[in-house]
Amino acid sequence: MKLTIALSKGRIFEETLPLLAAAGIVPAEDPESSRKLIIGTNRDDVRLVIVRASDVPTYVQYGAADLGIAGRDVLIEHGGDGLYQMLDLNIARCKMMVAVPEGFDYDAAVKKGARLKVASKYPLIAREHFAKKGVHVDIIKLYGSMELAPLVGLSDAIVDLVSTGGTLKANRLTSVEHILDISSRLVVNQAALKLKYGAIQPVLDAFSSVVRQGEAACKD
């Protein structure tokens, strides 16, 4: 019974490698250097499909992949239909933040009843955040670099992921509000969990073991 795991390139893939290794899974190729979108592993019964990060939940939801690893941000925007969020892997950690140009009076701009133009890849998260504050927002959805939007007058603020803050600083932006912490989660197709339980459970157990070890190390 073949297992298909959906992953995205970059940081999530790199930080997933130790988890896969714990489950006895080693990719046959590096997706950063390979043009292949389906990558075999050292196990005949496991393959990896390399997809855009925002597409991982969709592949899992519709059964094109049995398991996948996606950020909490992506899962919130997707809605989570047709899949189980089985485990917080504590990888690819960052923060969802509101950022504005340096010198922008954010406190005055978000007084109850105010209206704000906000650029983001995450319209649901952004809209819900400002709704709780009683601020009306015009959401401008962008797919590229958020930092440019306020610099050219497209938006007053951005809602985006922040890791080190270096990109914000380089573009004279500053974080003004923390929305939520982001990490990557293991998601499983609901039907696959029942039909392929014997194959999926060992992977879940191996991943869980690595996560517990990491948590224990942080407490020491």
C-alpha positions as CSV (number, residue, x, y, z in Angstrom):
1,M,0.0,0.0,0.0
2,K,1.7,3.2,-1.2
3,L,1.9,6.3,0.8
4,T,2.1,9.7,-0.8
5,I,3.4,12.7,1.2
6,A,2.9,16.3,0.0
7,L,5.7,18.7,0.8
8,S,6.8,22.1,-0.4
9,K,10.4,23.2,-1.2
10,G,12.6,25.3,1.0
11,R,12.5,25.6,4.8
12,I,9.7,23.1,5.4
13,F,11.3,20.4,3.3
14,E,14.7,20.9,5.0
15,E,13.2,20.8,8.5
16,T,11.1,17.8,7.6
17,L,14.1,15.6,6.7
18,P,14.9,14.6,10.3
19,L,11.3,13.6,10.8
20,L,11.3,11.5,7.7
21,A,14.5,9.9,8.7
22,A,13.0,8.9,12.0
23,A,10.3,7.1,10.1
24,G,12.9,5.4,7.9
25,I,12.2,7.5,4.9
26,V,15.0,9.1,2.9
27,P,14.2,11.1,-0.3
28,A,16.0,9.8,-3.4
29,E,16.6,13.4,-4.6
30,D,16.8,16.9,-3.4
31,P,13.8,18.9,-4.8
32,E,15.9,22.1,-4.9
33,S,18.2,20.6,-7.5
34,S,15.7,18.1,-9.2
35,R,13.1,19.1,-11.8
36,K,11.0,16.1,-10.7
37,L,7.7,16.9,-8.9
38,I,7.3,13.3,-7.7
39,I,10.3,12.0,-5.8
40,G,10.9,8.5,-4.8
41,T,12.4,7.4,-1.5
42,N,14.4,4.5,-0.1
43,R,11.1,2.8,0.5
44,D,9.1,1.4,-2.4
45,D,5.9,2.1,-0.5
46,V,6.5,5.9,0.0
47,R,6.8,8.7,-2.4
48,L,6.9,12.5,-2.1
49,V,5.0,15.0,-4.2
50,I,6.5,18.5,-4.3
51,V,3.8,21.2,-4.5
52,R,3.4,24.9,-3.7
53,A,3.1,25.4,0.0
54,S,-0.5,26.8,-0.3
55,D,-1.5,23.7,-2.3
56,V,-0.6,21.1,0.3
57,P,-3.9,21.0,2.1
58,T,-5.8,20.8,-1.2
59,Y,-3.8,17.7,-2.3
60,V,-4.4,16.1,1.0
61,Q,-8.1,17.0,1.2
62,Y,-8.8,15.5,-2.2
63,G,-6.7,12.4,-1.6
64,A,-4.0,13.1,-4.1
65,A,-1.7,12.8,-1.1
66,D,-2.3,10.8,2.0
67,L,-0.3,13.1,4.3
68,G,1.2,16.5,4.0
69,I,3.1,19.2,6.0
70,A,1.7,22.7,5.9
71,G,2.0,25.9,8.0
72,R,-0.7,26.9,10.3
73,D,-1.2,30.0,8.2
74,V,-1.9,28.0,5.1
75,L,-4.3,25.7,7.0
76,I,-6.3,28.6,8.5
77,E,-6.7,30.1,5.0
78,H,-7.6,26.7,3.5
79,G,-10.3,26.0,6.2
80,G,-9.2,22.4,7.0
81,D,-12.0,20.6,5.1
82,G,-11.4,16.9,4.4
83,L,-8.3,16.5,6.5
84,Y,-7.1,16.0,10.1
85,Q,-4.4,18.2,11.7
86,M,-2.7,15.4,13.5
87,L,0.4,16.9,15.0
88,D,2.1,20.3,15.5
89,L,5.7,19.5,14.3
90,N,7.2,22.7,15.8
91,I,9.2,23.3,12.6
92,A,9.4,26.4,10.3
93,R,8.4,28.6,13.2
94,C,7.6,32.3,12.7
95,K,5.1,34.9,13.6
96,M,2.1,36.4,11.8
97,M,2.5,40.2,12.3
98,V,1.1,43.5,11.3
99,A,3.8,45.8,9.9
100,V,3.7,49.5,8.8
101,P,6.2,52.0,7.5
102,E,8.5,53.6,10.1
103,G,6.9,56.7,11.6
104,F,3.3,55.6,10.7
105,D,1.0,56.3,13.7
106,Y,-0.6,52.8,13.9
107,D,-2.4,53.4,17.2
108,A,-4.2,56.4,15.7
109,A,-5.0,54.5,12.5
110,V,-6.7,51.6,14.3
111,K,-9.1,53.5,16.6
112,K,-12.5,51.8,16.7
113,G,-14.5,52.6,13.5
114,A,-11.4,53.5,11.5
115,R,-10.7,52.3,8.0
116,L,-7.4,50.8,6.9
117,K,-6.0,49.4,3.7
118,V,-4.1,46.2,4.4
119,A,-2.1,44.1,1.9
120,S,-1.7,40.4,2.7
121,K,-1.4,36.9,1.3
122,Y,-3.7,35.9,4.2
123,P,-7.0,37.7,3.8
124,L,-9.0,35.6,6.2
125,I,-6.4,36.0,9.0
126,A,-6.1,39.7,8.4
127,R,-9.8,40.4,8.2
128,E,-10.6,38.4,11.3
129,H,-7.8,40.1,13.3
130,F,-9.0,43.7,12.4
131,A,-12.7,42.7,12.9
132,K,-11.9,41.8,16.5
133,K,-10.4,45.3,16.9
134,G,-13.5,47.0,15.4
135,V,-11.5,48.3,12.5
136,H,-12.9,48.3,8.9
137,V,-10.3,47.1,6.4
138,D,-10.0,47.0,2.7
139,I,-8.0,43.8,2.1
140,I,-5.6,43.9,-0.9
141,K,-4.5,40.3,-1.7
142,L,-1.0,40.1,-3.1
143,Y,1.1,37.0,-3.9
144,G,4.5,38.7,-4.1
145,S,6.6,40.8,-1.7
146,M,4.3,42.4,0.8
147,E,6.8,45.0,1.8
148,L,6.5,47.0,-1.4
149,A,2.8,47.7,-0.9
150,P,3.0,50.4,1.8
151,L,6.1,51.9,0.3
152,V,4.3,52.9,-2.9
153,G,1.0,53.8,-1.3
154,L,-0.9,50.7,-2.2
155,S,-1.7,49.9,1.5
156,D,-1.3,51.5,4.9
157,A,-0.2,48.2,6.5
158,I,0.7,44.6,5.7
159,V,-0.1,41.3,7.4
160,D,2.7,38.8,6.8
161,L,4.9,36.2,8.2
162,V,8.0,37.5,10.0
163,S,11.0,35.3,11.0
164,T,14.0,37.5,11.7
165,G,12.5,40.8,10.7
166,G,15.5,41.6,8.5
167,T,13.4,42.1,5.3
168,L,11.1,44.5,7.2
169,K,14.0,46.5,8.5
170,A,15.7,46.7,5.1
171,N,12.5,48.2,3.6
172,R,12.0,50.6,6.5
173,L,9.0,48.8,7.9
174,T,8.4,47.9,11.5
175,S,6.3,45.2,13.2
176,V,3.5,46.8,15.4
177,E,1.3,43.9,16.3
178,H,1.6,40.2,16.8
179,I,-1.4,38.2,15.5
180,L,-0.4,34.5,16.0
181,D,2.5,32.1,16.2
182,I,3.0,29.9,13.2
183,S,4.5,26.4,12.9
184,S,4.0,23.5,10.5
185,R,1.6,20.7,11.1
186,L,1.2,17.2,9.9
187,V,-2.2,16.8,8.1
188,V,-3.8,13.5,7.0
189,N,-6.5,12.7,4.6
190,Q,-9.6,11.5,6.5
191,A,-10.3,8.5,4.3
192,A,-6.6,7.5,4.1
193,L,-6.3,7.4,7.9
194,K,-9.0,4.7,7.9
195,L,-8.0,2.8,4.7
196,K,-4.2,3.0,5.2
197,Y,-4.0,3.1,9.0
198,G,-1.4,0.4,9.2
199,A,1.0,2.3,7.0
200,I,0.2,5.8,8.3
201,Q,0.4,5.1,12.1
202,P,4.1,4.2,12.2
203,V,4.9,7.5,10.4
204,L,2.8,9.4,13.0
205,D,4.5,7.6,15.8
206,A,7.9,8.4,14.5
207,F,7.1,12.1,14.0
208,S,5.6,12.3,17.4
209,S,8.7,10.8,19.0
210,V,11.0,13.4,17.4
211,V,8.7,16.2,18.4
212,R,8.6,15.0,22.0
213,Q,12.4,14.7,22.1
214,G,12.7,18.3,20.8
215,E,10.3,19.6,23.4
216,A,12.1,17.7,26.2
217,A,15.4,19.2,25.0
218,C,14.0,22.7,25.1
219,K,13.0,22.2,28.7
220,D,16.4,20.9,29.8
